[in-house]
Amino acid sequence: MAIGLLLAGSASAADLQRVEAVGVVAVQEDGSEGASQRNLAVGAAVARAVERVAQGALPKDWSAEAPPGDEEPGAAEIAARFAPALGSDPFEYATRFRIVEDRGIRRALLSRDADHEYVVLVEVFVDASRIRERFAAVGWTEDPAQSETTRVRLVLEGLDSFEAYDALRRALVDELRVRSAVPLEFTRGRAVLAVDGDYDPEALLAALVDSTEPGLRVVPVGREEETLTVLVDWTAPLAPAERSAAPPAGRAQGAD
């Protein structure tokens, strides 16, 4: 857990969001090496991860007409609808990445005009701060440096895994849409975040308590001026197969 938390806090100046994305590329019948196909699939996965963070950084009512072919899943460039602000190179916004699962070649499910495709699952850490700066520069969002924000010092107690911390941070960034949640301090079972957004401490606490992040429960512990302390209770959600195998609520196993 300590290693995972240190990785999450390694760039205190940036708002890094961890995203798992699938990269798919059509297998070309031109004698291309497997490594080349894998690299193209990784590039597509990084592009999809950047697009997901970019979409979350925009106002909910923002929309842009996608040019023809813009949704090609194998494209290793950022989608054209984001290109006026972000350019086309997704690696400009990925601080690091790793292949979680190399699924190799399979029959084509997503690729167009191909019989087979190469598939990888990639973990990507995306610099959301840089994306927001680029959007502000073209006028799609307010300049984060100029907009009024409230900073809350959020103390997380009871952390027993990196997954618990990651679930809480997803609730802040993906669900509550705070502008940033920068880690300041990590010790065993405890973390401190600087949360910038539109929430004062009371509103932030209420929103976290009502969070719908799977497996996450937030319990209030204390409040002192702009410092909010909460207990993080996290249980790993059941996989789909486990959910289907579980007995119906209120009915004991083995009952007639």
N, C-alpha and C positions, 0 to 999 in steps of 0.2 A: 504493500500500500504506500509506504514512504516513497519508494521510487516513482510510483505513478503520480503522487502529489507533487513531488519535486519537478517532474516533467511538466505538469500543468502550470506550475508557477515560474518556469524558467524564463518567461518573457513578460516581466511585470508591466512593461510599457504597452504591450499589445493585448488585444482581446482575442485570444485564440479559441476557436470553436472546433471541437472534435467531431468529425463526420465520417461515417462509414458509407461508402458509395460503391456501386457495381459499375465496372467498366466492361464494355462489350465492343468488340471490333470484328467485322466480317473477315473471315479467313480467305485470303486471296490465293487463287490457284496459279501463283507465279513463282513457286519455289521459295517463298520467303521463309526464313528460319523461324522456329518457334519463339526464340527470344525476341525477335523483332515484333511478332504479333503480340507478345505479352507486353512489351513496352508501349505499344499503341493502345492496348486495353487499359494499362495503368494511366496513360495520359487522358483517356476518356473518363476514367473514374475520378481523377483529380478535377477535371472540368465540371463534372456533375456535382461534386462536393462544393466547389466554389459557387456554382449557380444556386445551390440550395441556401447557402449562407447569404448570397446576394439577394435572393427573393425575400428572405426574412428581414433584411435590413431596409427594405422599401416599405412605404405606407401600404396598408392592406388594400386600398382602392387603386393602387398603381397598376397599370397594365400597358402592354405594348404589343402591337400586332407582330406575331412571329413570321419572319420571311419564309418563303417556301423552303422546305428541307431543314428548317432550324431545329427541329426536334430529332434529327438523326442521332440515335443513342451512341453510335460509335465515334462521333466527332470528338477529336482531342482538343478542340478550341472552345473557348467560352461562347455560349449561344449568342447569336447576332443581336438579340433584343437587349443584351447587357453591354455589347461591345462599344457603343458610344462613350460609355463611362469607364469600362474596365479594360478595353482592348481585347485581344484574343488569347493571350498567353495565361493559362490558369496557374502555372507554376510561380507566377509573380505574387500570388496570394497564398500559396501553400508553404508554410514554414518547414514542414516535414511530412513524410508519409511512409507507409509500409504496407506491403501486401499481407493481408490477413488470410486470404484463401486464394490459391491459384487453381481455378476450376478447369483450366485447360480448354480443349476444343470440344464443342458439343454441337448438336444439330441446331441450326439457326432458329431462334425464337423472336429476336428483336431486330436482327440485321436485315436490311433490304437487299433483294437481288443476290442472295448468297445462300448456299446450302449449309454452311457451318460457320461458327463464330467462336472467338476466343473470349473467355470470361474470367475476370478477376474481381475479388472483393478487396477494397483498399481502405485503410484508415488514414484520414487526411486531417491535419491541423491547419485550419484556414484562418488567416489574419482578418478578422471582421472589422477591425479598426481601419485598416487600409481601404477596405471596400467602402465603408461609410464615408471616408474622406473623398474617395473618387466620386461617389454619388453626389456629395455636397458640392464638389467642384463644378459639376455640370448642372447644378440646380435641381436635381431630382429629390433631394432631401435638404433639411437645414444643416448648416455647418455645425458639427458637434461642438466645436470650440466656442461658437457664438450663442448657441441655444442655452436657455436656462435649464439647469439640471439640479437635482437634489442628490447629495452623496450620503449614503448610509453605510456605516461600518457594520457589516454583518458577521457575527461570530457563530460558527457552526460547531456544535458540541455533539458527541456521540458518534463520530465518524468511525466506522469499523472496516471500511474498504474504499478503494478509489471509486467503485461503482456508485456508492452512496453519495460521494462528493459530486460525481459527474451527473447524477440524476438531479441533484439540487441545482447545479449550474444550468442544466438544460431547462429546468423550470423557469429560472431567471431570464435566460437569453431567448429561448424559443417560445415560451408561453407568455411570460410577462413582458417581453420585448424591452428589457432594460437596455440602455445604451452600452454599458460595459459592466463586467463583473471581474475585477482584477484581483487575483490572489495576492495578499500581503504577507501572510504568515502561515506556516504549517508546523504543527507538533503532533505527537501521537494522539489520535482521536479528536483533533481539533483543527479548524482552519478559520482564517479571517479573510473576508473579501471586502473590497471597496466597490460598492454598487452605485453606479450613476444612472439616474433615470428620472421618471416623473413621479416617483413614489416617495412620500415621507415615511418615517419608520412605521407609523401605525398602518398606513395603506399597504406598505410592503409586507408587513406581517400578515395582514388579512388576506392578501393575494396568495402568499405562500401557503397559508393554512388551507386555502380553498383550491390549491393546485391539483390538477388532474394528471400530473406526471405519474405513469404507472409505477406502483410499488413504493411511492414516496409519501411519507407523512411528516409534517413539520409541527413541532410542539413549542409554543412560546416558553421561554425561560426567564428573560428579563429585558429591561430597557433602561438605558442611561443616556440622556440627551440624544445624540445621533448614533449611538451604538445599540444594535439590536442583537440579542443572543437567543438562539433557537436550538432545539434538540432535533437532530435529523434521524428519523426512523425509516430505514429502507429495507424492503424485502424484494428479492429478485422476482419479477413477474414470471408466471408459469408459461412455458413454451406452448404453442398451439396443441401439440400432441398430448402434453400433460393436462391441459385444460379439458380436452375431449375425454380423457380417461378418468377425470375426477368425478366422484358421485355428485348428483344434483344437490344443491344447497338444501339443508334440512332433512336429508334422507341418509341414513346410515348405510355403510357398505354391508352387503349381505342380507339386507332387509327384504322381506317378501314383497 
